[in-house]
Amino acid sequence: MIESEFCETEYYNLIGNSKIESEYWVKSFVMDHKIKSYGYIVYRKSKKLKLEYTGLTGREIVELKKAIGESNLTTDIFTPLVGYTGDTSINGIISHEEFLTVPLLIMECTGFSSDDNTTCCEGKHIHINDLILHSELFANKQIVLFHFSQQYRFIDQILEHCGHIPDSLRKRLNFFF
């Protein structure tokens, strides 16, 4: 088991161990909440030929690999796959650009009615209007909203407050109820 603080500065191998390396890695991010809270992004790790070797033929690459080793021939690439925000205000998300571009973002959204604005702000949670206000920043393919206020017992109660969501954002939203 690894603590979130460790993953703030480094990628952590999700499935592998010290001898076997997985292609899936995770990194944690401190979020903006009343108590210490972390968001996470899962990445796929791959190797890419270093730029200085891109013009070589396959045979030349094989020979160079034998001579200098693969680790000197390639560089690690971490491609973000899924982001999970945990508890946070909108500032926790927009202050970490990777959350805005990860293909699948799973983020909390506590409030939907205008009466929820103050409670969300004080509790450092997200209101749907925060998402709408910053919608141009979100380049995610899909956004899954979760962590709704207890007052919303049915999805219809949430959807009645979503008529003002721009179509460009609405078509990417999913509600995990």
DAZI-V856060 format. One record per residue. N is the residue number from 1. RES is the residue in one letter. SS is DSSP state (~ for helix, > for strand, _ for the rest). PHI is phi in radians with two decimals (* if undefined). OMEGA is omega in radians with two decimals (999 if undefined). Layout:
BEGIN
n=<N;N>
res=<RES;RES>
ss=<SS;SS>
phi=<PHI;PHI>
omega=<OMEGA;OMEGA>
END
This chain:
BEGIN
n=<1;2;3;4;5;6;7;8;9;10;11;12;13;14;15;16;17;18;19;20;21;22;23;24;25;26;27;28;29;30;31;32;33;34;35;36;37;38;39;40;41;42;43;44;45;46;47;48;49;50;51;52;53;54;55;56;57;58;59;60;61;62;63;64;65;66;67;68;69;70;71;72;73;74;75;76;77;78;79;80;81;82;83;84;85;86;87;88;89;90;91;92;93;94;95;96;97;98;99;100;101;102;103;104;105;106;107;108;109;110;111;112;113;114;115;116;117;118;119;120;121;122;123;124;125;126;127;128;129;130;131;132;133;134;135;136;137;138;139;140;141;142;143;144;145;146;147;148;149;150;151;152;153;154;155;156;157;158;159;160;161;162;163;164;165;166;167;168;169;170;171;172;173;174;175;176;177>
res=<M;I;E;S;E;F;C;E;T;E;Y;Y;N;L;I;G;N;S;K;I;E;S;E;Y;W;V;K;S;F;V;M;D;H;K;I;K;S;Y;G;Y;I;V;Y;R;K;S;K;K;L;K;L;E;Y;T;G;L;T;G;R;E;I;V;E;L;K;K;A;I;G;E;S;N;L;T;T;D;I;F;T;P;L;V;G;Y;T;G;D;T;S;I;N;G;I;I;S;H;E;E;F;L;T;V;P;L;L;I;M;E;C;T;G;F;S;S;D;D;N;T;T;C;C;E;G;K;H;I;H;I;N;D;L;I;L;H;S;E;L;F;A;N;K;Q;I;V;L;F;H;F;S;Q;Q;Y;R;F;I;D;Q;I;L;E;H;C;G;H;I;P;D;S;L;R;K;R;L;N;F;F;F>
ss=<_;_;_;~;~;~;~;~;_;_;_;>;>;_;_;_;_;_;_;_;_;_;_;>;>;>;>;>;>;>;_;_;_;_;_;_;_;>;>;>;>;>;>;>;>;>;>;>;>;_;~;~;~;_;_;_;_;~;~;~;~;~;~;~;~;~;~;~;_;~;~;~;~;>;>;>;>;>;>;>;>;>;>;>;_;_;_;_;_;~;~;~;~;~;_;_;~;~;~;~;~;_;_;>;>;>;>;>;_;_;>;_;_;~;~;~;~;~;~;~;~;~;~;_;_;_;>;~;~;~;~;~;~;_;~;~;~;_;_;_;_;>;>;>;>;>;_;_;_;_;_;_;_;_;~;~;~;~;~;_;_;_;_;_;_;_;~;~;~;~;_;_;>;>;>;_;_>
phi=<*;-2.13;-1.50;-1.00;-1.01;-1.07;-1.44;-1.23;-1.84;-2.39;-1.43;-2.06;-1.16;-1.25;-1.95;-1.35;-2.39;-1.17;-1.81;-2.09;-1.88;-1.49;-1.46;-1.82;-2.29;-2.32;-2.38;-1.85;-2.38;-1.23;-1.75;-1.78;-2.58;-1.11;-2.09;-1.01;-2.49;-2.17;-1.91;-2.40;-2.23;-1.71;-2.10;-1.83;-1.65;-2.43;-1.94;-2.25;-1.06;-1.10;-0.93;-1.17;-1.94;-1.17;-1.51;-1.37;-1.36;-1.01;-1.13;-1.13;-1.14;-1.06;-1.14;-1.15;-1.06;-1.11;-1.36;-1.99;1.56;-1.08;-1.10;-1.56;-1.70;-2.16;-2.22;-1.40;-2.06;-1.94;-1.77;-1.17;-1.98;-2.41;-2.04;-2.31;-1.47;1.15;-1.25;-2.97;-1.53;-1.09;-1.10;-1.10;-1.44;-1.25;-1.45;-2.12;-0.92;-1.07;-1.17;-1.43;-2.09;-1.04;-0.99;-2.10;-1.93;-1.89;-2.34;-1.28;-2.63;-1.42;-2.03;-2.33;-1.43;-1.12;-1.18;-1.46;-0.95;-1.12;-1.06;-1.12;-1.12;-1.13;-1.50;0.99;-2.09;-1.70;-1.83;-0.94;-1.17;-1.10;-1.14;-1.12;-1.03;-1.90;-1.01;-1.19;-1.42;-1.46;-1.80;-1.15;-1.24;-2.43;-2.24;-1.79;-1.71;-2.60;1.15;-1.35;-0.99;-1.06;-1.22;-1.67;-1.60;-2.35;-1.03;-1.07;-1.16;-1.35;-1.09;-1.18;-1.84;-1.96;-1.14;-1.63;-1.31;-1.04;-0.97;-1.07;-1.60;-0.99;-1.21;-1.77;-1.54;-2.32;-1.93;-1.70;-1.81>
omega=<-3.10;3.13;-3.08;-3.11;-3.13;-3.04;3.14;-3.05;-3.10;2.99;-3.13;-3.13;-3.02;-2.97;-3.06;3.07;-3.07;-3.12;-3.11;-3.09;3.08;3.04;-3.09;-3.09;-3.14;3.06;3.14;-3.12;3.06;-3.12;-3.12;-3.10;-3.11;3.05;-3.10;-3.07;-3.12;2.92;-3.07;3.00;3.08;-3.09;2.93;3.13;3.07;3.12;3.14;3.11;3.12;-3.06;-3.08;-3.12;-3.03;-3.13;-3.08;3.06;3.10;-3.14;3.13;3.13;3.12;-3.14;3.13;3.10;3.09;-3.05;-3.02;-3.12;-3.09;-3.10;3.10;-3.09;-3.04;3.05;3.13;3.08;3.09;-3.11;-3.13;3.14;-3.05;3.05;3.12;-3.00;-2.95;3.14;-3.14;2.92;3.11;3.13;3.10;-3.13;-3.04;3.08;3.09;-3.02;-3.10;3.09;-3.10;-3.07;3.13;-3.07;3.13;3.12;3.06;-3.02;3.10;3.03;-2.98;-2.99;-3.14;-3.12;3.13;3.10;-3.10;-3.04;-3.08;-3.14;3.12;-3.12;-3.13;-3.11;-3.08;3.03;-3.08;3.00;-3.13;3.14;3.05;3.14;3.13;-3.13;-3.10;-3.02;-3.12;3.13;-3.04;3.14;-3.11;3.07;3.13;3.09;3.10;3.12;3.11;3.07;-3.13;3.07;3.13;-3.12;-3.14;-3.10;-3.10;-3.11;3.12;3.11;3.09;-3.06;3.12;3.10;-3.03;-3.11;-3.09;3.12;3.12;-3.12;-3.12;3.09;-3.06;-3.08;3.12;-3.07;3.00;-3.12;3.10;-3.00;999>
END
